[in-house]
Amino acid sequence: MNPSLDQSTAAIDTSQRVARWGRWLGMFLFLALWWMPTPSGLSPAGQRLLATTFLMGTYWLTSAMPIYVTSLIPLALFPILGILSAKDVAATYISHTVFLYFGGFVIALGIERWGLHRRIALRILTSVGSSPQRVVLGFMLATGFLSMWISNTATTLLMLPIALSLTASLREVSEEDAEKFSSFEVALLLGIAYSASIGGMLTLVGTPTNVAFAEIFRRNFPNAPEISMGGWITAFLPLGLTFFFIAWWKLCRPIQRTAPVEKHFFRDRLTALGPASEGEKWMLALFTLTAALWMFRSDLDFGLGFTIPGWKHLAARWLLTGLSLGDLHDPEVYKQFLGYMNDSTVAMTMCLVMFLIPVHTGSRESRETVPLMDWETLDKMPWGILLLFGGGFALADGFTSTGLSGWIGDAAGNLLATQPLWVIVAGVCLTLTFLTEFTTNVATISALLPVLAGLSLNLEIDPRLIMIPATLSTSCAFMLPIATPPNAIVFGSGRIRTQEMARHGFVLNLIGVVLITVITFTWALPRLGLDSQGPKPDWAVPVVEIESETN
């Protein structure tokens, strides 16, 4: 009898039982919340939305239905329950933020298609040295950098086989050195998982939760200044670097001296790749150009009076003068055209260009010309995540239009009004970090960000002071294999025990709460133009107020 097969079968049976009970529990909560007396201050539509939120949350948590199918519930229930019209709820499933993620993922697929990610990783690994600590550092650097631009799942799947190949070559150790080798292997594999999550925090396309935040924030506060890719990286790169090196130090502390990795291990694999292909060169050029355009679209404030103007100013002048679309000297018109192009424009432009660039493959005798990107590769897009975005955005719109976010925010604000702001932010970070250990982070952030937006209005503070740290915290779940895809992939190698992941992850969870809180208040606020001591911004008003003023 195969023990692993028995364990797998038992796990499947347990999952099915949880899903079965989840179906009934979700329906019970839905009906109970709908039929109970309407709480004071909450609209009937808000009560029905609260019931729908518990239904979707239960289904997401228990996998009573596939999480992407659960995301379609608003399309059916919102019109039936009078929460949003069919036209309005359908419109929430598509936006420029979704296309930013779509275009970014297409670029990531192109990098994977031509193997550029493997060459980048091996280049980094050949440069860091051969001691155990440096090897772990090299893997984490390569994983973290790639995860900034391609999905952390894909990055982990790339790096894990290289790591396992390395550990297999080092496994021929004497019995007395086995424990030393084990500590190195644990640090190496957990380093890959953790750096994938940390790297994803640093760009708007690095993880779906960042994309979800950008859209939910825009929907709740349409008059707020946009957060650009460059502004996000500038604000949170110090957070990522600090967290990265703390995680590396924490993981490498138990490593005892073991035999160093042979210096030619990574170089041999890099040599085996051969010279860069034409497709790799094109992808490297487009990837570099895309990153630069994202980074420098908006003004970058580095502090001490040093600011790099963004190219959006050149774009606005081109639209107003080159195409004669308006008066360049009218401040309102100029401001309007500054927002004509955003990060999704860059992503989709590069996506289309990839389909137009011809690439020669094969030998001279059998040379073939193919586009840099084709539909067969694009069809690997995780389309389900776009539905998950849509379901979250629909919930966010429902929370604001029914006043549910304001009602919950008022209740929470009355309890927290006497607390210092840093205590509130730290508490939110702590809650989101450990909640994400057990739930889908995109679903969690989609349900809670509208509530945090209402809380910020009640506390009379800039909503970004709470919403951004909460978003970052959902990428800091390091304890359990089910918390994130990188954790699950590394755990699936069979080389990591749950206790080891929990022991390291629990400490890093707490460190993440402290780092996010401290760096938000010391570095990120000025970079994003926030003032923790100042009054609530003029644009920070509920959407329903904006609509009533317009009407």
GIZIHU-V387760 format. One record per backbone hydrogen bond with DSSP energy under -1.0 kcal/mol. CO is the residue of the C=O (numbers start at 1). NH is the residue of the N-H. If there is no record, write none. Layout:
((CO NH) (CO NH))
//
This chain:
((2 6) (3 7) (4 8) (5 9) (6 10) (7 11) (8 12) (9 13) (10 14) (11 15) (12 16) (13 17) (14 18) (15 19) (16 20) (17 21) (18 22) (19 23) (20 24) (21 25) (22 26) (23 27) (24 28) (25 29) (26 30) (27 31) (28 32) (29 33) (30 34) (31 35) (32 36) (39 42) (43 47) (44 48) (45 49) (46 50) (47 51) (48 52) (49 53) (50 54) (51 55) (52 56) (53 57) (54 58) (55 59) (56 60) (57 61) (58 62) (59 63) (66 70) (67 71) (69 72) (70 73) (72 75) (73 76) (73 77) (74 78) (76 80) (77 81) (78 83) (85 89) (86 90) (87 91) (90 93) (91 94) (95 99) (96 100) (97 101) (98 102) (99 103) (100 104) (101 105) (102 106) (103 107) (104 108) (105 109) (106 110) (107 111) (108 112) (109 113) (110 114) (111 116) (115 119) (116 120) (117 121) (118 122) (119 123) (120 124) (121 125) (122 126) (124 127) (130 261) (131 135) (132 136) (133 137) (134 138) (135 139) (136 140) (137 141) (138 142) (139 143) (140 144) (141 145) (142 146) (143 147) (146 149) (146 150) (151 155) (152 156) (153 157) (154 158) (155 159) (156 160) (159 163) (160 164) (161 165) (162 166) (163 167) (164 168) (165 169) (166 170) (171 173) (174 177) (175 178) (177 181) (178 182) (179 183) (180 184) (181 185) (182 186) (183 187) (184 188) (185 189) (186 190) (187 191) (188 192) (189 193) (190 194) (191 195) (192 196) (193 197) (194 198) (195 199) (196 200) (199 202) (207 211) (208 212) (209 213) (210 214) (211 215) (212 216) (213 217) (214 218) (215 219) (216 220) (217 221) (221 224) (228 232) (229 233) (230 234) (231 235) (232 236) (233 237) (236 240) (237 241) (238 242) (239 243) (240 244) (241 245) (242 246) (243 247) (244 248) (245 249) (246 250) (247 251) (248 252) (249 253) (252 255) (262 265) (264 268) (265 269) (266 270) (267 271) (268 272) (271 274) (277 281) (278 282) (279 283) (280 284) (281 285) (282 286) (283 287) (284 288) (285 289) (286 290) (287 291) (288 292) (289 293) (290 294) (291 295) (292 296) (294 230) (296 311) (297 312) (300 308) (303 306) (306 302) (308 300) (310 313) (311 315) (312 316) (313 317) (314 318) (315 319) (316 320) (317 321) (318 323) (319 325) (320 326) (327 330) (330 334) (331 335) (332 336) (333 337) (334 338) (337 340) (342 346) (343 347) (344 348) (345 349) (346 350) (347 351) (348 352) (349 353) (350 354) (353 356) (353 357) (354 373) (357 372) (359 370) (361 368) (368 361) (370 359) (374 378) (375 379) (377 380) (378 381) (381 383) (382 385) (383 386) (383 387) (384 388) (385 389) (386 390) (387 391) (388 392) (389 393) (390 394) (391 395) (392 396) (393 397) (394 398) (395 399) (396 400) (397 401) (398 402) (399 405) (403 407) (404 408) (405 409) (406 410) (407 411) (408 412) (409 413) (410 414) (412 416) (413 417) (416 419) (420 424) (421 425) (422 426) (423 427) (424 428) (425 429) (426 430) (427 431) (428 432) (429 433) (430 434) (431 435) (432 436) (435 438) (440 444) (441 445) (442 446) (443 447) (444 448) (445 449) (448 452) (449 453) (450 454) (451 455) (452 456) (453 457) (454 458) (455 459) (456 461) (462 465) (463 466) (463 467) (464 468) (466 470) (467 471) (468 472) (469 473) (472 475) (473 476) (480 483) (484 488) (485 489) (486 490) (487 491) (488 492) (490 493) (491 494) (497 501) (498 502) (499 503) (500 504) (501 505) (502 506) (504 508) (505 509) (506 510) (507 511) (508 512) (509 513) (510 514) (511 515) (512 516) (513 517) (514 518) (515 519) (516 520) (517 521) (518 522) (519 523) (519 524) (520 525) (523 527) (524 528) (525 530) (537 540) (539 541) (542 546) (543 547) (544 548) (545 549) (546 550) (547 551))
//
